[in-house]
Amino acid sequence: MSANQPMTLSRRMSLSRRMGLRTGSPRALYMDFACPARRATGAGILLCAAGLAAAVAVAMAFQAALAERAELGAKIEEASAGYRAPAATPAAVAAQAELAKVVRELSIPWTPLLAELETVSHDMKSEVSLLEVEPDAEKHIVRITAEVRSLPDALAYLQRLQQSPVLRYPMLESHERKKDDPDHAVRIKVAAEWRS
């Protein structure tokens, strides 16, 4: 018989008998998919006991920390209940108001403000004479007094101030022609907010 020929049923059965194998129906196979309960080992019990002891120790330390925190909070409350801020004297109030005024005046952006006014005067080709710059620190307003040769020069100066990145909302407050001046110059007052 060649190795390539299929084995027939009768041939298989005779081969099985010769080798001592049982023939017939296969025996039942029992499969247990649930793992059987194991008994706890000494190491496992010891490890579990150590974990429980550590958990109890942490819980006790936490309770002690909470108690200490509550005690310190009570001490702080007790200490702050007796404390009162010192009463402000009129001299202290006046000094504080003066200090606040100085701080407001020092917060005026003088360098960019004066540089911008100088640039505007230079752009106007000396048709504007700047007479006075008066800041109001509380309102963030600067009042500018200047002289120009004519009213159209005043309007051009105002228009140039409106293009300034340092000033906001420049407005002409007043203008007055000087009659005693032979050139009849116009004195103008402009108010504008400065940008911080």
Protein Blocks (a to p, Z undefined) as FASTA:
>chain_A
ZZkbccdfklmmmmmmmnopaedjdddddddfbdcdddddfklmmmmmmmmmmmmmmmmm
mmmmmmmmmmmmmmmmmmmmmpccddddfklmmmmmmmmmmmmmmmpcfklmmmmmmmmm
mmnoopaccfbdcddfknopacdddddfbfklmmmmmmmmmmpmkbghiacfbdcddfkb
mnlpacddddddddZZ
